[in-house]
């Protein structure tokens, strides 16, 4: 059974807050669909996204991380969700 977000998440305070929440939820669900641990994925990607070239940001998407990618000296090899 899937957990649902609490109703208070519907009230993000502003339109831009809602857009940011939607982006995080989308990345989380995409990580799950690619058999990645969403918390681990977000932690590692957010740690290296500032130093990653903007023209290669697509490399950090969940479906592009197979086999591990180098990011700022560390490998983004993520353990699959069991």
Protein Blocks (a to p, Z undefined) as FASTA:
>chain_A
ZZdddfklmmnopaklmmmmmmmmmmmmmmmmnopafklmmmmmmmmmmmpcfklmmmmp
mklmggiaaeehiacddcddZZ
